[in-house]
Amino acid sequence: MLCLAVTEWRRKRMAISRLVIFGCAMAAPPVATGLYLWHAGVFEKFWFWTFTYARAYVSEVPLSEAPTLFAGTFLPLVTQNAHSGFWRAPDSFDCGT
């Protein structure tokens, strides 16, 4: 019984440590980007355009109208460009090598 308790405790501890590592790995790119932008002196502009302006822009249209507006703009765009080859996969993925 003691052996089982120790084994389960180790598994939980390992699971928690894996979750912590995973969480840190997920947070690293946005944190690094934020630090880079802050160091470059443009973090305030980034925050404004990414969050402040976006929140104000999104609140202009009610969520209930979003699917209709999306279908009304995206579907014609796709059908207009369907014949241009923009949506097709390339014939080959050869990079010239």
C-alpha positions, 0 to 999 in steps of 0.5 A: 500500500505504501509503495502504491501511495509513493508511486501515485504521488510521484506520478502526480508530481510528474504530471504537475511538473509537466503541466508547469513546463508546458505552461511556461513553454506556451507563455514563452513566445508571447512574453518574449515578443512583448519584451522585444516590443517593449525594448524597441519602444513600441509596446504601447502602440502594439497594445493599442492596435492589438487590444484597445482599438480591436475591442472598440472595432469589434463592439461596432457590430453585434455578434448576432450579425457577424455570421451574415457579414462574414458570409456576405464578404468572404464567400464572394471573395472566394468565388471571385478568386476561385478561377485565378488559381489563388486557392489551388495548391501549387503543381509541385513543391519543388524549390528549384533544387 
